[in-house]
Structures are given as C-alpha cells and as structure tokens.
Amino acid sequence: MIQHTSGIHDVPENDYHGDRRSLSVSGAKVLLDCPARYRWQQDNPVHKDEYDFGHVAHELILGKGAGYRVLDFDSWRSKDAREAKDQSHADGVAPILTAEHERAAALADAVKAHPTAAAILANGHAEKAIYAEHADTGVLLRGRADWLTRKADGTPVVVDVKTTVSAAPKNIDRAMADYGYAMQAAWYIDLLALNGTPDASFIFLFAEKTAPHFVTLAKPSEDALEWGRAKNEKAIRLYAECASTDTWPGYPTHEANVPAWAWKDIEEA
C-alpha cells in the first residue's frame, strides 16, 4: 500500500478504507462513541448489505467506483444467491440484484435530470482522496470526496452523494446531528484548508431510494459547520491520546437512571 501524505491523490477504494495510519471522519464518529469499538472495527471491518446499493448508486451517478456485479436472483434467500453475493464481496465488487440495480439506475437518472445537480456534476473529479496533517496534534487526517469541482471563481466545492429514505429538508436537518453529516462537511472543508485552499464549500446531494427519487441539495449552515468542527476537534484529540498510549477504552462506569420521559406515567398517575 502506498503511504500517502498531505495532498489530493487517486487512491484505490480498498487501499483508502484499509489505511490504518490516518483518521477519517467516519472513524472519528465511532471514536467519539467508544474508542474500543473504533479499534475493534479497524481489525474487523464492518459491512452491511445496504452499503452495496449506495455503492452502486454512487458509481452510476459519478461514473467511478470499485465496480459492481448484477446478479439475476429474486432475492438473497437461496444458497446460490448467497454464494454469488459472497464471491462478489471477495472479488472486491458490490453485488446487487437485478431489480435493485434497476432502482439504482432510476435514482441516478433522477439526479442527472435535476438541473442544479446536473450542472454541479458536469465538471469535476470523482473519488479523490484528500490527506492533511492536523496542525496541533500531527494526526494524519483523510477524506474521500465523492465529487470535487470548482466554482466559477476557482474555489473548490466538495459534493457528497447520500442515498436516503427521505430527502425532505426536516429530515436532512435531523441527519446533520444524528448521522454526523455536519462533522463530515466541516472535516472536508478543513482538509482542503490544510492543503492551502481555505475558501472551500460543501454540498450534500440527497437522493431518495424509492420512486420518484426526489433530489435535494443542501449546503450546511455556518452553525452546523461550527458544531461539526467542535466534534471533529474533540475526536482528533481523543485519537491522538489513544494512539500515543495504544489505549482504547470502552464505555465508562455509569450511574444508571431512567430518562425524563419515563416519569410521565408517574406524573399522570
């Protein structure tokens, strides 16, 4: 595996995700929950079947990816289907059923038919790996931009494609915190700043998984970026501390209580 340093690089997807000498924003999210879980996942990569649909949709939208294999089964229930799926994973490509591939293609078509989304994706580069060293701790940070483009004035824009159940604005706002999307936006903006481009911006492209595949573009607010940046800083410093001592603690001792809503029945009684 090539050892990357600061800069923007073309890195094979498996090499990028297998990089254990740098911290990604997805790793930062896990780290804040439980450092021991982060370390365990480094040794035991997590894969979920729903990831495969997202990988295929990304590749159809962006024109670049690790590859996929369309398998002509009605479901994954049969032994042959499961074996074909496992073989695809072993080969480093995403397996997808024929019907699911058709749904992913319809989603990609909806994105390409969206005037603003199509304009953003008309020029740029897919799957660019960005590395930078954190100024205070020296931790090497990394991110893999779905799409990297530029505004008319030359400033960079990172575009991240999210396949989702609902692209409604109210659900996007909730996801900024629930799924750490605000952390992701701040992470990439700061990665580019550390590489000498301080005026970068970030856009989420949400596309619904089911017909009619509504598309919503969302730019994180300054408040969202401030929140994400604070969470990122906490995670980076925690990582530096854990890595320096090779100590990855689990959950702390806890004084158990009942949540506030549980008192409602008592009060009503």
N, C-alpha and C positions, 0 to 999 in steps of 0.2 A: 504494500500500500504506500502510495506517495504521501510524504509528510508535508502538508500544506501549511503555509504561514499567511500573514496578512495579505489581503488582496481578493480579487474576484477570479474564480477558477472554474474550469469544466471538470467535474468530478463524477465518476460513475456512481449511480444511486446507492449501490450496495457498499461501496467504499465510504461514501459520505455517512451513511447511517451506522457503519461499523467503526467509525472514528471514536476511539476512547480517550484521546488526548485533548479533546476540546469539549466545550459545553454548548448544547443547543437550547433553544427556548423550550422545546418540548421536555427536555431533560430538566430544565430549571423548574418547570411546573411540578414535575414529580418530586424533585428535590425538596421543594417547599412543603409538600405533603409529608414526606418521610425520606430522609437520606438513605436509610437501609433499603427502601423499595427502589430508589434510583440505582443503587449499586447492584441489587439483585437483577433488575432489568438489563443492566449492562451485560451481565453474564447469561441472561435468559431473555432474549428479545421477544417482545410481545407482538403477536399478530392476531388480528380479528378479521373475520370474513368480510365485514362491512368495509374494511380498508380497500379490498380489491375493487369494489365498484368505484370508489373515489379515485383510485389509481388509473383505472381505465378511462373514466370521465376526464380526468386531467390530461391524459395523453391525447384524447380525441380533441380536446379544446386547444391544447398548447402545441400539439404536433411533436411532442418529445416525451419520452419516458423510458422505463425499464423494459417495456414490452408487455404484451398480454396474449392470452390464448383463449379463443372462443370454443367452448365445449358444448356439444349438442346433446344435452341432457335436460329433462324436465325439471330436475331438482338435484340436490346433492345426496339424496337418500340412498341410492343404490351403491353397491360396493364398487362397481366400475367408475361411477361418477366421483366417488371419494378418492379412489386411487388416481384418477386423472387429475383431480384438483391437487392432491399431494405432490404428484410428479411435476406439475406446473410450478408450484412453490419451490420445489427442489431445483428446478431449472432456472429459477430467478425471474419468472414472469408471473403476472397476475392471472389466475383462472377466472373466467366469467361465463355464466350460462348464456345461451343464445338470446333468450328473452331479456335478460339483464343487459346484454350488450346492446340490444335494440333500444332499451330505455336510456342507456348511457349516451348512445348516438343522438337520440332525440333531445336530451339535455344539452349536448354540445351544439346541436343545431340552434336551439333556443338562445344560447349565449351568443353565437355568431350572428343571429338575427337581431340582437339587441343593438341599436345604433351606437350607443356610447361604449358598450363593451367591445364591439367590433372595432371601433376606432382605436381604443386603447391597445387591443391585441394585434393591430395591423402592423406595427413595427416594434421590434424588441427581441429579447433573447429568453428562452425558456430554461428553467432548471440551472440557474447559476449559483454556485456555492460561494458564499462570502465569509471570509475569515478576518478576525481582528483581535488584537490583544487588549484586554481590559486595562485601562490606564493605571488604576490603583493597585490591583492585585496581581497583574500579569497573567491572569487566566486567559487562555485562548478560547475565543467565542466563535461559533459558526452558525450559519443560517443558509437555507437553500431556497432561493427566491423562485416561486412558480414562474413569474414573468418579470423581467427587468426592462423598463423602457425609459423614455425621457420626454419631458415636456418640451414645448416649442423653444423655451429659453435654455434648454440643455440640462436642467436639473433632473436627477433620476427619480423614477417612480417605481416602487415595488408593488406588484399586483399579486394578491393571493386568492386562489380559487377555492371556495368552500361549497361542497355539495351538502344540502341541508333538507330537512323535512319542511321547514318554513322559512322563507326569505322575508317575512313581514318585519318591518322596522322594529316593532316592540320586542320581537324575539332576538333580533340582532343586538339590541341594546343589552338584553339579559346575557347573551353569549359573550359580550365583551368581558364580563367578570366571570361567569360560570365556567367558560372554557378557556379563559386566559387569552382571548384574542387581543385585548389591549396590550398585554405583555408582548405578544408576537409583533404587533405593529411597532411598538417602541424599540424592540430588540433590533429589528431590521433597519429602522431609521438610524439608530445609534451605531450599528455595524458600518453603515455607509459613512457616517460622520467620522468614525475612527479611521476610515480609509480615505479621508480628505474631501468628502462631499457632504457638508453639513446641512444642506437645504433639501434633502430627500423627503419624499412624501410616500404615503402608503394607502392603498385602496384594496378593500375586500370586494370580491366578486362572488356574491351568494347566488347559487342556482338550485332550485328545488328539484328533488329527485323524482317527483311524480308529475305527470302531465297536469296542467300545461307548462310546467317547468318555468315558473316565473323567475325573473332575474332581478336582483337588487344590487346596486353599487353602494358601498358605504365607506366613507372616509372617517377614521377615528377623530374625535374631538380632542382639543388640547387637554381637557380634563382627563379623558380616557388615557391619553399618552402619558400624562403625569402619573396616574395610578399605575399603569403598566411599567413605567420606568422605575418607580419605587419598588415594586415587586421584583423586578429583574435585578436591581441592585442588591436586594436582600438575598436573593438566590445565588448570585455570583459570589458574594462574600461568604455565604454558607458553604458553597462548593470549595472555595479556596481553603477554608478552615478544615473541612473534612478531608480534602485531598492532601493537605500538608501533613496530617497526622495519620492518614489512612484509617480514619474512624468514621463510620457511617451509622449514626444512632437510629434506633427505631422510634416508636412513639414514646413520649414521656409518661411518667407516672401521672395519673389523672384522678381528681376528685369528682366522682360521677354525680350528676344531678339530673333532674328532669327539665325538659325545655319549657319555656314560658307558656306555650300553647297548652301544655298538659294540665296547667292549673285552671283552665277554662271550665272543665266539668265540675271542679270543686266549687268555684265561684258561683256557677249557675245553680248548683245544688243548694 
